[in-house]
Amino acid sequence: MGAKLPSLRALRAFEATARAGSLTRAAEELSVTHGAVSRQVRALEDELGHRLFDRTAHGMTLTRAGTHLFAASQAAFGMIEGAVETLRPSRANRHLRVSCLGTLAMRWLIPRLGRFPKQASERILLEESYAPLDIERVTFDIAIRVDRPPWPQGFEITPLFEDRTGPVCTPASLATPDDIDALLSLPRLHTRTRLSAWQDWLQATGRGRCDRAQPGSTFDHFFYLVEALLAGEGAAVVPQIFVAELIAEGRLVAPCGFVATGLTYFAAIPADAKLRLARRFATWLAELSADRNPSV
């Protein structure tokens, strides 16, 4: 019998961290928390008796032992994924696997899925993912992401709508609906996926830093952040698409409006894909987004 191997979960956490160069990005890819990935990597280091990463103020770099294990783990996971792919039905006969950012799926895509014209035998399998697109590691038929050009290589890209952000809070947090001073003095909430959102918005609007703001909580994902906003925990700079309907319902307000960030939401299909359902879905997404108004 061979040597006992470390847990597959720990190896996957290590491989994702080594490839992304960041615990945060690895956590986004694996749809787990930053802490969970960190614990798995440290447990692996303890089990092997080797430090796999050098941790500095500028990020994480592989040690010699880490480089050796990374090469082996990438090859092993690649072989497993290849074997699994050969056992699946042909791409032409599979249901549509849609990979989407979590909050975008919850706040925009899922409420509209019923409008997509599909045959009775067609099924949509929706999964949450924040992983960067890599043509060598495709596990979907179509993915929806947000980024700016140049677009990832090896994919057919369909731009959907621009990303616009602005500070949002509950109406009860302000004396009047347009009380910007009060808005900017509320506790500032953050999400790990866009830690610089407040600073970026302040710079984009020429407001600079506002020292009156109180420190607020930080959340792993925007869907937690939106719930904190609804609970009246403070104010946060969020994408318009995530809160447009809540604002229309009067549950949240955005006294300063929204400004473009330079990012674009887009759909991506592997260039060699043969699943016509994926292209139909991309066309439908483009039609749904045609007026670039995320609240429709």
C-alpha positions, -999 to +999 in steps of 0.1 A: +000+000+000+013+035-009+020+063+015-011+080+030-020+111+009-031+144+024-068+153+021-080+161-014-097+193+000-063+205+014-045+197-019-072+216-039-069+246-016-031+246-020-033+242-058-058+270-062-038+293-039-006+286-057-022+292-091-040+324-080-012+337-058-037+348-032-058+331-005-087+355-013-088+347-050-085+310-042-114+313-018-135+330-045-127+302-070-136+275-045-166+293-032-154+291+004-142+316+029-107+331+031-102+315+065-112+280+052-085+281+025-059+294+050-067+266+075-064+239+047-031+253+035-016+255+070-029+220+078-012+207+047+021+224+057+019+209+092+012+174+078+041+176+053+065+193+076+074+219+050+065+255+045+048+258+011+045+296+008+066+326+018+041+351+031+051+388+027+034+422+027+033+419-011+016+385-013+024+348-013+052+331-032+059+294-035+089+279-016+110+252-032+089+225-016+057+244-027+069+247-063+075+209-064+041+201-050+023+226-072+037+210-104+027+176-092-008+186-080-015+205-113-006+175-133-027+152-111-058+174-111-055+178-148-054+140-154-085+136-131-104+163-149-095+149-183-107+114-172-140+128-158-146+147-190-143+116-212-169+099-190-195+126-194-220+127-222-210+146-254-212+184-251-240+185-277-263+165-255-256+180-221-278+204-201-265+240-200-240+245-173-240+282-164-213+296-141-221+330-126-210+354-099-231+346-068-248+380-061-254+386-098-271+352-101-293+360-070-302+396-078-304+396-116-302+363-134-324+339-113-354+363-113-352+364-151-344+327-160-381+320-165-381+343-195-355+322-214-373+303-242-361+267-239-374+233-249-391+210-224-361+187-224-336+214-218-323+221-183-301+249-169-276+240-142-266+272-124-235+272-103-218+300-083-182+308-092-158+337-090-129+319-106-109+337-133-116+323-168-089+298-179-095+279-212-074+251-198-097+246-168-133+249-182-161+233-162-190+252-177-208+258-210-212+295-205-198+318-178-209+353-167-182+375-152-172+412-148-139+425-160-123+450-185-106+442-218-085+426-229-109+396-226-096+361-217-081+341-246-100+311-260-135+323-254-163+339-275-172+371-255-206+387-254-205+421-236-237+426-215-237+459-196-213+483-178-206+481-141-218+512-122-214+517-084-225+541-058-231+544-020-263+529-008-281+528+026-316+525+040-340+555+039-342+554+077-305+561+079-309+596+065-329+627+077-339+634+041-336+612+009-308+634-004-288+639+028-254+631+014-235+644+045-253+619+066-247+591+041-210+598+041-209+598+079-225+563+083-204+532+092-187+521+060-194+485+050-170+466+027-167+433+008-135+414+003-142+411-034-139+449-038-121+462-008-112+495-026-148+502-036-152+533-013-118+547-022-124+542-059-158+559-058-146+588-037-117+594-062-140+589-093-165+615-079-138+640-067-149+637-031-115+625-017-114+608+016-141+614+042-127+612+078-162+615+094-171+580+084-172+553+111-155+520+107-179+492+096-179+455+089-163+436+061-181+407+044-170+379+021-195+384-006-219+411-018-250+391-010-240+393+027-233+430+023-267+437+008-284+420+037-263+441+061-275+472+042-311+462+045-306+457+083-295+493+085-259+485+095-244+514+075-236+524+039-217+506+012-206+513-024-222+485-044-229+477-081-262+492-092-273+459-107-273+443-072-296+469-056-316+484-085-348+465-076-344+472-039-341+509-047-371+508-069-391+492-040-379+519-017-360+496+006-327+512-002-316+547-014-287+559-035-286+597-030-254+601-051-265+579-079-240+556-097-208+560-117-192+538-143-162+518-130-147+508-163-157+472-158-182+453-180-203+423-173-200+397-201-208+362-211-180+338-222-183+306-242-153+283-250-144+291-286-146+254-295-179+248-279-205+228-299-234+233-276-259+254-295-279+260-264-250+280-249-250+304-279-288+308-277-284+316-240-257+342-248-279+358-274-308+359-249-285+375-223-275+402-248-311+409-257-320+411-220-292+436-215-297+455-247-306+488-231-278+485-205-304+491-178-299+465-151-331+473-133-353+459-162 
